[in-house]
Amino acid sequence: MSGSGAKRVPIVHSVTVPFGHLDLRLHQLECGTRGWSLRPGGFQPAETRPVVNGALDGPALEAFIADMEIALSALRRFREDVGGAA
């Protein structure tokens, strides 16, 4: 074994948004594959590995959107249950 590892495919499009104390990164690779990752906030992407990540190709994109909508709904219900923002 050469130990060289897998060759990285360049990212051609990337959007990073704050997500609490994490950064949500959505990206598309040069080969066309799309994905997402959550990383600790405040770091350059190359400085830290993702906490979690996944694909956004095909049905995975629609599933990710549905998961985010469910999470947002649950967050709003939680806010209502605890009496709003402090």
TORPA-4810 file (N, C-alpha, C, O; in nm, 3 decimals):
<nodes>
NODE_1_0.084_-0.119_0.000_0.000_0.000_0.000_0.088_0.124_0.000_0.188_0.131_0.071_M
NODE_2_0.048_0.219_-0.079_0.127_0.341_-0.090_0.099_0.438_0.024_0.186_0.519_0.058_S
NODE_3_-0.019_0.431_0.083_-0.054_0.522_0.191_-0.087_0.662_0.145_-0.098_0.754_0.226_G
NODE_4_-0.104_0.679_0.014_-0.130_0.814_-0.038_-0.274_0.860_-0.011_-0.300_0.980_-0.011_S
NODE_5_-0.366_0.769_0.013_-0.504_0.805_0.042_-0.580_0.846_-0.082_-0.526_0.846_-0.193_G
NODE_6_-0.705_0.879_-0.062_-0.791_0.919_-0.173_-0.759_1.061_-0.217_-0.725_1.146_-0.136_A
NODE_7_-0.771_1.084_-0.346_-0.749_1.217_-0.400_-0.874_1.301_-0.377_-0.985_1.256_-0.402_K
NODE_8_-0.855_1.423_-0.328_-0.967_1.512_-0.301_-1.018_1.575_-0.430_-0.940_1.618_-0.514_R
NODE_9_-1.148_1.579_-0.443_-1.212_1.642_-0.559_-1.238_1.789_-0.522_-1.291_1.816_-0.415_V
NODE_10_-1.201_1.883_-0.608_-1.221_2.025_-0.577_-1.369_2.061_-0.559_-1.456_2.008_-0.626_P
NODE_11_-1.393_2.154_-0.466_-1.526_2.209_-0.444_-1.544_2.326_-0.541_-1.460_2.415_-0.547_I
NODE_12_-1.654_2.324_-0.617_-1.678_2.432_-0.713_-1.783_2.532_-0.664_-1.791_2.643_-0.716_V
NODE_13_-1.862_2.494_-0.565_-1.961_2.586_-0.509_-1.980_2.549_-0.362_-1.995_2.432_-0.328_H
NODE_14_-1.980_2.650_-0.276_-1.994_2.625_-0.133_-2.067_2.741_-0.067_-2.042_2.858_-0.098_S
NODE_15_-2.157_2.708_0.025_-2.227_2.808_0.105_-2.214_2.763_0.250_-2.243_2.648_0.283_V
NODE_16_-2.170_2.854_0.337_-2.157_2.824_0.479_-2.244_2.922_0.557_-2.236_3.043_0.536_T
NODE_17_-2.326_2.868_0.648_-2.414_2.953_0.730_-2.399_2.914_0.876_-2.380_2.796_0.907_V
NODE_18_-2.407_3.012_0.968_-2.403_2.980_1.110_-2.522_2.893_1.148_-2.634_2.915_1.102_P
NODE_19_-2.498_2.794_1.233_-2.602_2.703_1.278_-2.576_2.679_1.426_-2.517_2.578_1.465_F
NODE_20_-2.621_2.775_1.510_-2.587_2.769_1.652_-2.437_2.787_1.667_-2.381_2.881_1.611_G
NODE_21_-2.372_2.700_1.744_-2.226_2.708_1.760_-2.153_2.629_1.650_-2.031_2.613_1.656_H
NODE_22_-2.228_2.581_1.552_-2.171_2.508_1.439_-2.186_2.588_1.310_-2.262_2.684_1.305_L
NODE_23_-2.114_2.547_1.208_-2.131_2.601_1.074_-2.190_2.492_0.986_-2.137_2.381_0.980_D
NODE_24_-2.299_2.523_0.917_-2.359_2.432_0.820_-2.302_2.468_0.684_-2.316_2.581_0.637_L
NODE_25_-2.236_2.372_0.621_-2.174_2.396_0.491_-2.243_2.309_0.386_-2.254_2.188_0.402_R
NODE_26_-2.289_2.373_0.279_-2.349_2.305_0.166_-2.253_2.322_0.050_-2.205_2.433_0.025_L
NODE_27_-2.223_2.214_-0.022_-2.121_2.224_-0.127_-2.152_2.134_-0.246_-2.227_2.037_-0.236_H
NODE_28_-2.091_2.170_-0.358_-2.095_2.087_-0.478_-1.952_2.066_-0.524_-1.874_2.161_-0.535_Q
NODE_29_-1.917_1.940_-0.551_-1.783_1.905_-0.597_-1.774_1.919_-0.748_-1.875_1.923_-0.819_L
NODE_30_-1.652_1.925_-0.797_-1.627_1.936_-0.941_-1.693_1.822_-1.019_-1.735_1.842_-1.133_E
NODE_31_-1.702_1.705_-0.959_-1.763_1.590_-1.027_-1.916_1.596_-1.027_-1.981_1.511_-1.088_C
NODE_32_-1.974_1.697_-0.958_-2.119_1.713_-0.956_-2.186_1.668_-0.827_-2.301_1.704_-0.802_G
NODE_33_-2.117_1.590_-0.746_-2.172_1.541_-0.620_-2.197_1.659_-0.526_-2.114_1.749_-0.515_T
NODE_34_-2.312_1.656_-0.457_-2.346_1.760_-0.360_-2.350_1.700_-0.220_-2.378_1.581_-0.203_R
NODE_35_-2.320_1.784_-0.120_-2.321_1.734_0.016_-2.334_1.845_0.118_-2.342_1.963_0.083_G
NODE_36_-2.338_1.805_0.245_-2.347_1.899_0.355_-2.257_1.852_0.467_-2.221_1.734_0.473_W
NODE_37_-2.220_1.944_0.555_-2.144_1.907_0.675_-2.173_2.007_0.785_-2.204_2.123_0.759_S
NODE_38_-2.161_1.961_0.908_-2.166_2.048_1.026_-2.028_2.044_1.089_-1.973_1.936_1.113_L
NODE_39_-1.972_2.162_1.115_-1.839_2.174_1.174_-1.846_2.272_1.291_-1.935_2.357_1.295_R
NODE_40_-1.753_2.262_1.386_-1.747_2.364_1.491_-1.729_2.501_1.427_-1.651_2.516_1.334_P
NODE_41_-1.801_2.600_1.476_-1.794_2.734_1.420_-1.663_2.804_1.450_-1.593_2.771_1.546_G
NODE_42_-1.629_2.901_1.365_-1.512_2.984_1.389_-1.382_2.930_1.334_-1.276_2.988_1.359_G
NODE_43_-1.384_2.821_1.260_-1.263_2.761_1.204_-1.270_2.764_1.053_-1.379_2.766_0.995_F
NODE_44_-1.156_2.763_0.988_-1.152_2.746_0.843_-1.185_2.600_0.813_-1.146_2.512_0.890_Q
NODE_45_-1.256_2.571_0.704_-1.294_2.433_0.674_-1.178_2.334_0.675_-1.196_2.219_0.715_P
NODE_46_-1.060_2.376_0.634_-0.946_2.284_0.630_-0.889_2.256_0.768_-0.813_2.161_0.786_A
NODE_47_-0.925_2.338_0.868_-0.869_2.323_1.002_-0.939_2.219_1.088_-0.883_2.174_1.187_E
NODE_48_-1.058_2.182_1.051_-1.134_2.092_1.136_-1.216_1.994_1.053_-1.263_2.028_0.944_T
NODE_49_-1.232_1.876_1.104_-1.312_1.775_1.035_-1.459_1.796_1.069_-1.491_1.849_1.175_R
NODE_50_-1.549_1.756_0.979_-1.692_1.771_1.007_-1.734_1.688_1.129_-1.680_1.580_1.153_P
NODE_51_-1.830_1.739_1.204_-1.891_1.663_1.312_-1.977_1.553_1.251_-1.970_1.437_1.291_V
NODE_52_-2.057_1.592_1.154_-2.140_1.499_1.076_-2.146_1.552_0.934_-2.127_1.671_0.910_V
NODE_53_-2.174_1.463_0.839_-2.189_1.507_0.700_-2.275_1.407_0.625_-2.302_1.297_0.675_N
NODE_54_-2.317_1.445_0.506_-2.400_1.357_0.426_-2.414_1.407_0.284_-2.366_1.514_0.249_G
NODE_55_-2.480_1.327_0.204_-2.499_1.358_0.062_-2.623_1.444_0.042_-2.716_1.442_0.123_A
NODE_56_-2.623_1.518_-0.068_-2.741_1.594_-0.110_-2.776_1.561_-0.254_-2.829_1.646_-0.326_L
NODE_57_-2.747_1.440_-0.296_-2.776_1.397_-0.432_-2.908_1.321_-0.435_-2.941_1.247_-0.342_D
NODE_58_-2.983_1.340_-0.543_-3.108_1.266_-0.564_-3.206_1.285_-0.449_-3.228_1.397_-0.405_G
NODE_59_-3.265_1.175_-0.400_-3.366_1.184_-0.294_-3.309_1.235_-0.162_-3.384_1.280_-0.076_P
NODE_60_-3.177_1.228_-0.144_-3.117_1.275_-0.019_-3.139_1.424_0.001_-3.154_1.469_0.114_A
NODE_61_-3.143_1.502_-0.108_-3.168_1.646_-0.097_-3.307_1.672_-0.042_-3.324_1.752_0.050_L
NODE_62_-3.407_1.606_-0.097_-3.545_1.624_-0.049_-3.559_1.577_0.095_-3.630_1.639_0.173_E
NODE_63_-3.494_1.467_0.130_-3.499_1.416_0.267_-3.434_1.515_0.364_-3.484_1.535_0.474_A
NODE_64_-3.322_1.577_0.324_-3.254_1.675_0.408_-3.343_1.797_0.430_-3.353_1.846_0.543_F
NODE_65_-3.408_1.845_0.324_-3.499_1.959_0.338_-3.613_1.924_0.433_-3.649_2.004_0.519_I
NODE_66_-3.671_1.805_0.418_-3.780_1.762_0.506_-3.732_1.753_0.651_-3.803_1.795_0.742_A
NODE_67_-3.612_1.699_0.673_-3.557_1.690_0.809_-3.539_1.829_0.870_-3.568_1.849_0.988_D
NODE_68_-3.491_1.925_0.790_-3.471_2.061_0.840_-3.606_2.126_0.874_-3.617_2.197_0.974_M
NODE_69_-3.708_2.103_0.791_-3.841_2.158_0.819_-3.899_2.099_0.947_-3.960_2.171_1.026_E
NODE_70_-3.881_1.969_0.969_-3.929_1.904_1.091_-3.855_1.960_1.212_-3.917_1.988_1.315_I
NODE_71_-3.724_1.977_1.200_-3.645_2.032_1.311_-3.689_2.175_1.344_-3.699_2.211_1.461_A
NODE_72_-3.715_2.256_1.242_-3.760_2.393_1.264_-3.896_2.395_1.332_-3.919_2.476_1.422_L
NODE_73_-3.985_2.308_1.290_-4.117_2.299_1.352_-4.105_2.259_1.499_-4.172_2.315_1.586_S
NODE_74_-4.019_2.162_1.527_-3.998_2.118_1.666_-3.939_2.231_1.750_-3.975_2.247_1.866_A
NODE_75_-3.848_2.308_1.693_-3.788_2.420_1.765_-3.894_2.526_1.797_-3.894_2.581_1.908_L
NODE_76_-3.981_2.554_1.703_-4.088_2.651_1.728_-4.184_2.602_1.837_-4.226_2.679_1.923_R
NODE_77_-4.219_2.472_1.833_-4.306_2.416_1.938_-4.237_2.424_2.073_-4.302_2.455_2.173_R
NODE_78_-4.108_2.396_2.078_-4.034_2.404_2.203_-4.039_2.547_2.257_-4.062_2.568_2.376_F
NODE_79_-4.018_2.646_2.169_-4.023_2.786_2.211_-4.159_2.818_2.271_-4.167_2.885_2.374_R
NODE_80_-4.266_2.772_2.208_-4.401_2.796_2.260_-4.422_2.727_2.395_-4.483_2.784_2.485_E
NODE_81_-4.372_2.605_2.409_-4.390_2.528_2.532_-4.319_2.590_2.651_-4.366_2.580_2.764_D
NODE_82_-4.205_2.654_2.626_-4.128_2.710_2.737_-4.152_2.860_2.755_-4.083_2.924_2.834_V
NODE_83_-4.248_2.915_2.684_-4.287_3.053_2.707_-4.210_3.156_2.627_-4.198_3.271_2.671_G
NODE_84_-4.157_3.119_2.514_-4.089_3.216_2.428_-3.945_3.237_2.466_-3.890_3.169_2.553_G
NODE_85_-3.884_3.333_2.400_-3.743_3.364_2.425_-3.729_3.434_2.559_-3.814_3.514_2.598_A
NODE_86_-3.622_3.403_2.629_-3.598_3.463_2.761_-3.542_3.603_2.748_-3.515_3.668_2.849_A
</nodes>
